[in-house]
Amino acid sequence: MDLSFIKQIRVFGSSISVLYVEDEKNIQDQMLKMLQKLFDNVEVASDGVEALALYKASSHDLVITDLKMPNMDGVALCQNIIKINKEQAIILISAYKETDELLELINIGVSGFLLKPIDMDVMLDKIYAIVKNVYSNKMMKYHYQEMKKQLQEGSDTSVDEIHDRDALTALYNHKYFLKTISSDSSTKWAILINVNDFKLINDYYSYSHGNHLLYQIASVLKIEAQNFGYELFKLSNDEFILLRENAPLDCEEIKNEAQNIYKILEKKRYTLIGVSDITIGVTLAVAKSKERLLEYLHHTLRYAKNYGLKYAMFKDIPDSTQDMKNIMEIKNMLQNSIEESSVMPVYQPILMRDKNIKYEVLMRIKNKKDMNSLVLPGVFLDIAKKHSYYNEISKMVIFKALDEMQNNSEVFSLNFSYADMNNKHLIDEIEETITTRALTNRLVFEIVETEQLDNLNVVKAFIDRFKALGVKIAIDDFGSGYSNFAYIFTLEPDFIKIDGSLISEILSNEKMFVLVETIIGFAHKLGVSVVAEHVSSKELHDALVELKVDAMQGYYIGYPSETIQRAT
């Protein structure tokens, strides 16, 4: 039996009433003992007639009933209960899979089913899922009724104006905030309050816990809004805004008020159902504007979060107008390049010790303004990853390169980021393509961004899957962070590619020379071949030959090209 489930159900159990219906005495006794451990309020009935009478006398949050009973069976009981309350949560228990009856009960809205003999772990899982939802609905109804009560008793607001209020906190909502700031052209100050990692509360406890926490935060902010002369709005699940109509000339006044509010929120301890002494972290953004207040607030909030600040003021952050313009232009270029299939592979030669040539496949985009030039990844790759273009452009390059492989007998090295390796549809399609076309023995898959790998299990599964097909594996940019030596043991690559920032310094920096020499010796002792990147001169080439590097890549060996060209 899963004790964690029992503890979690108990969190809700004190506020949920249960009606349990079972005609067999021994089963009833056993189940009752279990239910009383989970819930404070459990009533028992031995048949449908008795159960319906109890239900009518005192409504219950959860009904758990047997199907086959004397006087009134479970089907009739459920039908009668649903007539009284269409939203009633019901779990039906049956010794048989009575298909027709179960389908009928599904149609009228029964929440779940359990088969006899009852598996306690299955039952707890089912009860937990249902009571979380029941409790959440109860809390929402409670908060909604409280909101209506506050509006009707505490102000002149009519019920018709409730649509301008947040249903949980009774604060004015996002829609009304926009109406307020657009009602005139005066300059307004505002403080945006974001609850850090609020999603963790919802995920770890429940949405009802999260709602209850927001309700308490709103109560604290109402007091502070009144103290400092602000109007309070709830913008989204984890955001509140304090708005001040009469903007002070001295912004230090607003800054001091924001700091005080921050301290109050950080020091406050909150109590949730079954959990006490909860603390929260917040980030505050302060801005003033006539027309772009919300935009400035969110821009300031992003800046504060990016730099780990407790609060930030719009006037203090760097002007990023040009940066945003560049991002929009690059996003537009990415969208057009996907639609026009102008994302393309180029091929840079890798010179092996035996004088054979392999080719690394690199990504470029055709420059629409100058079709004779190509846009380098440094311009667009980060933006592509942040704005959901990466998967499409990466797939385009990979499959164009695989198509090119059919026209020659060369060995190609393809780059794979964590996003690629974690993309199941892409990986499945690649496997089918390379096996169908018999390309596996001419492929090297390079693992890039090793300093940013989120889950080594995903990477290891990817490597094992394709190694089994005959694909070779390389680790790219090896040594760039001085912390990926362990990857040789974990990932067991066929190649490592020493980062160009190390290679470029070996002629002028004795310590860097020793480091590269050590990496090569270390790799060779483990049976791993070494590729040197950024080989830009004959002097570097000759030094690396002396160090017994296995392969070299760089402008001295050959430039990336749209066509396959052997280095001279």
N, C-alpha and C positions, 0 to 999 in steps of 0.2 A: 504493500500500500504506500502511495506517495504522500509522505507527511507534508511536503511543501504545498501540495494542493490543499490539504486540510487547513493549513495555516492561512493560505490565501483566501479560501472560502470563508474562514472565520472573520476575516477583515470586514466582509459584507454581512455576515450572518446575524449580527446583533440588530440589524435594522430591517431584516427581511423575514416575513412570516410565511410559513409553509403549511399546506394541507396535504397529508399523506393518507392515501386510500388503499387498503389491502384487506381481503377477507380471510386469508390464511394466517392464523394466529402466530405460528412460529416464525414465518417470514416477517410479519408485522413487527414482532418484538425485536428481531435482529436489525431490521431497517431503522426502527425508531431509535435504537441506541446510537446508531451512526448519525442519523439526522440531528439528534439532540446535541451531539458533539459539534455539529456545524452551525446550527441555528438556535437562537434563544427562544423562538416562538414556533412550536410545532404542534398542530392539532391532528388527531387521528380519527379516521372513519373506517367502518368495516364493509360498507357497500355504497353504491351510488346515491341512494336516497338520503342516507345519513350525511354523506359528504356534501350534497347539494344544499341541505338545510344549514350545515355549518358555514358553507360558502356565502349563502344569502345573509346569514346573521353577522358574519364578519369577513370581509373580503381578504384574500390572501395574495401575496406577491408571487408565490410559486405553488403549483399543484402537481403532486406526483401520484399517479393513480395506476392501479392494475387494470388490465383490459377485461378479463373474464371475472365477473362478480355477480352475486344474486341481487334480485330486486331491480337494480338498474346497473347495466354494465358500463365499461369505460367509455365506449363510443357515445352512448346517450348522455353520460355525465359531461363529457367534453362538449357535446353539442349544446347542452343547457348552459354551461359556463360561458362558452363563447358568445351565446346570445346576450348574456349579461355584460360581458367585457370582452370585446374583440381582441384586445391586446394582452389578454391573460397568458402568462407563461405556463406551459403544461409539459410535463414529461410523462410519457405513457410507458408502462411496463407490461410485457407480454411474454408468455411461455411459448408462443408459436408465432410464425411469420404469416399472420392472416393478411394476405396481400390486399384483398379488396377493402377490408376494414382500415388497414393502414393508409391506403391511398385516400380513402374518404377523410381520414383524420388529418392527413397532410393538407388536403384541400381546405379544411376549415381552420387551419392555422396552429396545429399542435407543434410545440417548439422542438421536441426531441423524443427519441425512442430508446428503450433499453430492453434487452432480451434476458429472460430467466434461463439458467441461473445467473444472477447478476455478477458481473465482473466489477469489483469495487473500484479499480483504477479507471475503467471506462466510465463508470457512474460519476466518479469525482470529476473527471475531465468534462463530462457533459454538464454537470451541475455548475462547475466553475464558469464555463462559457456563458451559461444562461444567467446566473446571478450577477455577473459583471454587467450584463446588458440591462437586467432588471434594476440594479442599483443606479446605473447611469441614467436610465429613464426617470427613476424616482427623483434623483437629484435635479435633473433638468426641469421637471415639473415643479419641484419645490422652489427652485430659483426663479422660475417664470412667475409663479404665484407671488413670490416675494417682490419681484419687480413690479407687477401690477399693483400690488398693495402700496409700495412706496410711491408709485406715480400717482395713484388716486388719492392717497392720504397725505402725502408730503408736498404736493404741488398742485398747480392748476392744470397739469397735463391731462388730456383726455385719453381714453382708451384708443381712440382713432389715431393718436400720435405714437402709439407703441412701436410702429414700424421704423421709427427713427432711433429706437433704443436697442441696445444689445440685450438679447434674451436672457443672458446669464447674469449680468451685473447691473442692469438697468441704466448703464451709462449711455450717453449718446454714441452712436455707432459711426462707422467709416463713412457711410453715405451722408450722414448729417454733418460730419466734420468737413467734407468737401463743400457742402452747401454753405456752411458757416464761413469758410475762408474765401469763398468766391462771392459772398454777398456784398462786399465792398472792396475797394482797392487800397485800403490802409495797410501799413506795415504791421506784421504780427510776429511776436516771438512764440516759439514753441519748444517744448522738451519732449523728445521721443524716448520712451522707456521700453527696452526690449528685455524680456526674461530669458537669460542665457540657458541653452540646452533644455528648454521646456519640454521638448519631445521625449526626453528621458523619463520625465515624470509620467507621461501618458503611457510609454512603453513598459516601464518597470512596474508601475502600480496599476493604473487604469485611467481611462479617459474621465471617469467620474472623479477620481482623485485630482486629476489635472484641473477639472472644472472647479472643484472646491477650492483648490489653491488659488486660481484666478479670482474667484469670488472674494477670498480674503485679501489678496493683493489690492483689488479694487477698493475694498473698504479702507485700507491704509491710505491709498492715494486720494480718496475722497477727502479725508481729513487734511492731508497736505495741500491739496488743491485749494481748499477753503482757507487754510492758514496763509498761503502765499498769493491768493487772488487769481487763481487759474480756473479755467473750465476744463473738465476732464472728459476724455473720449476713450473708448476702447476700439482700437483700430483693427486688430486681428487676434488670433488665438493668444499670441505671446507679446502683443504690443499695446501700449497705452500712450496717449498724447495729452500733455498739459498745454493749453493754449492761453496766451495772454494777449488781450486785445490792445491794451494801452502799452505800447513798447517803450521801455525806459531808454533814456539817452545813454546811460552807462551799462554796457554789456556785462560788466563785472557783477552787477546786481543779479542778473539772470544766472551767471556762472555760479555764484555763491548759493543761490537757491537750488540749482541742479545738484551741487555737491552735497547739500544738506539732505535732499530727497534721496540721493544715492546711499548716504550713510544710514538713513532710517530703514530703507528697504534691505540693505545688507545685514543689519543687526537684528532685524525682526525674525522671530521664530514662529513657524506655522505648524498647526496640528491638523492632520488629515485623519480620516476614518482608519483606525488601526495603526496609525503611524504618528509619532510626535517628534518635536524638535527638528522640523524640516527647515533648512535654510535655502535661500536662492541667491543666484548671482544675477546682476543686471548690468546692462550697458546703456548709457544715456547719450543722446545726440541733441545738441542745441543749435537752433538756427533761427534767422529772421528773414522775412521776405514779403513782398506784396503779392506776387503771383506764383512763385515756385517753391512754396514753403515745404510741401511734402517731399518734393524731389530733393531739396537741400538736406532735409532731415535724414532721408534714407541714404543719401550719399555720405553724409557725416557718420552715420551708424556703420556703414560698411568700412569706412576708414578706421573707425575706432576698433572694430572687431579684428580687422586685418593686422593692426599693430598692438593688440592686446591692451587697449586703453579702457579705463573705467567709464570715462565720458570724454566727449570731444565737442568743440564748437566749430561750426562751419567756417567761420572767418579765419580759423587757425590752420585749416588743412590746405595742402597745395591745390592750385587750380588744375583740374584734370580735364578741362573742356576739350583740349586738343587730343588727349588720350582717348576720351570717349568718341570723338570724331573718327580717330584712327580705327578704333574697334568696330564702329559701325561700317566703315569702308571695307575693312577686312572681312567682316561677316557677310557683307554683300558680295565680295569677291568669292568667298567660299561657296555661297549659295549658287552663284552663277557657274562656278567651276564644276560643281556637282551636276547641275542641270545640263551643262554643255560637255561633260566628261573631259574637261581639260586638266584634271589632276593626272599626273603621268609619272612613270618611273624613269629615272636615269641610272646609268650603270658606271660605277667606278671600279677600275681594275685593282685586283689584289695580287701582287707578285709573290708566288710561292718559292721556297728555297730551290725546288727542282726546276724553276723557270716556267712552270705552268701558270696560267692566269685564271683566277676566279673573279667574279664580279659582285660587288655589293649593290643591291637595289636601293636607291634613295628616292625620296619624294620631292616633286617639284610641281608648280602650277604654271601653265602658260600665261604669260603676261598679255592681257587683252589689249593694252595700249601699245605694246611692242611685241609682236608675235615672235620676234627673233630672240627674245630674252625670257628667262624663267624666274619665277618668284621662289626664293629660298625658304625652307621650313622655319627658319628663325623669325620670319615675318609673320607667319600665320599659324604655326603649330599649337602654341599655347592657347590662342584664342579658339582654335578649332576644338581643343579638348574641353575648354570651359563652357563652350556654347553648343555642344552636341553635334558638331560636324565631323569629329574625328573618325568615328566608326565607318562612315560612308567613304571618306577620302582614303583611309587606310585600306579598306576592302578594294577600292578601285585600283590602287597602285599594285596590290598583291596579285590580283587576277590579271591585270595587264601584263605583269612580269611573267606569270605562269603561262600566259598565251605566247609570249615571246620565247619562252624556253622550248616550245615545240618547233621553233624555226632554227634552232642551233643545238649544239652538244655541250654548251658551257655549264659550269657550276655557278649557281646563283645563291647569294646570301640575302635573306629577307629579314627585315627588322620586325620584332614583335614586342609591343608594350604590354603592360599588365592588362590594359583595357582590351587588347586583342585576345590575349590568352584567356580572359574571362568571358569572352563573347562566344557562347556555345554554338550559335548558328553559323558564325564565321568559321570556327574551327572544324565543325562537321563538314561544311562545304569545301574547305581546303583539303581535308583528308580525302574526301571522295574524288576531288579533282586530281590530286597528285598521284593517287593510287591508280585511278582509271587511266591516266596518261603516262604512267610509269616514270615519274619524275623524282621519286623519293631519293634515289642514290645520287642525284645531282643538286641536292638542296642543303643549305645550311640555314638554320633559324637562329637569328641573333636576339638574345634577350637584352633589351635596353632598359634604361631607367632603374637599374638594380637598387639604387638608394631609395626608391619610392615604392618598392613592391609591397602591396597590402597583405597578401596572403601567400606564403611560400608553398602551401599545399596545392593551390591552383597552378602555380608555376611548375612545381614538380610533376603534377599530373599531366600537364601539357608536354613537358619534356619527355616523360616516360612514354606517353602515347605516340609521339612522333619518332623517338629513337627506335621504338619497336618496329617502325616501318622502314628504318634505314636512313632517316634524316639526321644530319650532324647538328650539334648544338654549340653555339658560341655565346660567351658573355661579353657584351659590349662595354666600352669605357671602363675597363677594369682598372682599379687603383685610384679612380677620380676622387673617391671619398675616403680612401685609406681604411675602409671598414668592410670591404666585400671579399676578403680572402676566404672567409668561411664558406662562401658560395661554391668554391671549387669542390669542397667536401659534400655539400648539400645537393648541388645541382649536377655534379659530375659532368661538366661540359667537355666537348672535344677540343674546343679552342677558347682562349681568352684573347681579347683585343685590348692592348694596353692603351689607356687614354692618351690622346694627343698632347694634353697639357704636360704630361710627364716626358713624353718622347722629345718634345721640342726643346727641352732644357738640358738634355744629357751632355751636350757638348760644352755648356757653359757653367753647369752646376754639378760639382763632384758628388754631392749627396744624392742628387736626382739620378745620376749615373748609377750609383750603388743600388738605389732602390729598384731601378729598372732591371739591373743585372740580377738582383735578388729575386724579383718576380719571375724572370725567365727561368732561373735555376729551380725555383720552387715549383713552377708549373711542369717543367720537364721531368722532375723527380716523380711527379704524380701522373706522368704520361699524357699531359695536356699540351697541345701545340699553342704557340704564341704568335699573335699578329701585332705588329707595331703600326699605329695610326699616325697621321700627320707627318709622314716622311716627306720633307719639303726640299731636300738638297742631297747632292752626292755625298757630302761629308756625313750627314746623318745615315744615309744608306750604308756607307762603308763601316761606320761605327756599329751599326746594328748587325751587320754581317759578322763582325768580330764577336758580338755578344751571342751569336748563334740563334737569332730570332728566326722563326719558321716562315714568316710571311710579312710583307710590308704593303702599306697602302698610304697614299698621299699624292700631292701634286707632282712630286718628282717621278712617281710611278705612272700616274695618269689622272687626268681630270674626269669628273663625271660627264657622261655624254648620253645623248638620246639614243644613240646607236652603239652596238657592241664594237669596241675598237681595242685592239691589242696594244699594250704599251710598247714603246720602242726603246 
